[in-house]
Amino acid sequence: MSSHAASVKKGVIIELISVVWMIIEAGVAIGSGIIAHSLSLVAFGADSIIELIAGGFLLWRLTIETNRVSLARVKQAEKVSSWVVGIALLLLAVYIVLASVDKLWTHQGAESSYVGISLAIASGIIMPYLSRAKKRIGSEIGSKALRSDGACSIVCAYMAWTVLGGVVLTALFGWWWVDSIAALALVYFVVKEGWEAVQEARGNEHACGCGCCH
């Protein structure tokens, strides 16, 4: 087996791990967010679902390359995926803003969520590792898509720590407004990801998923 083929297989494995974690992350975040009435946790879970869709397409692409099948037919699917992900993220940002404003206006706060705290800590630790692995393997096989996904993973880590700050402050001090503020802080990351996905779908060669394919 060539070194390139071996690296592609490593990419498939790391992407499989990422997809499994996104499923867990989305389910736990949305479930605990609904129970605790936490907008930031629900938004974090919704973003995980959108990233799961993108990761699924990338996993398919890597699997096809592993089987040495032409990648030409995958390009259109990747473009469609970028459009879907980009638009979904932008709509998610609109939802976060409207819901946050409503919660602040009506003084609705989140309850303590120790499950949410545990999830955010786990994501903050796991996602940087996945990010480094994806970027390294992406460079080895010359995959811009995998490097971009690695950048998205580090953004997910930033989001996790933002959510963590919100749920910890709510749990410790009962500040009803912190959850909505933490959710609004996520809007920057969500809009950035969404806009770059749309730019990539439009064929902008300078677009790079999540903004840092270094």
Secondary structure, 3 states (H helix, E strand, C coil): CCHHHHHHHHHHHHHHHHHHHHHHHHHHHHHHHHHHCCHHHHHHHHHHHHHHHHHHHHHHHHHHHHCCCCCHHHHHHHHHHHHHHHHHHHHHHHHHHHHHHHHHHCCCCCCCCHHHHHHHHHHHHHHHHHHHHHHHHHHHHCCHHHHHHHHHHHHHHHHHHHHHHHHHHHHHHCCCCHHHHHHHHHHHHHHHHHHHHHHHHCCCCCCCHHHCCC
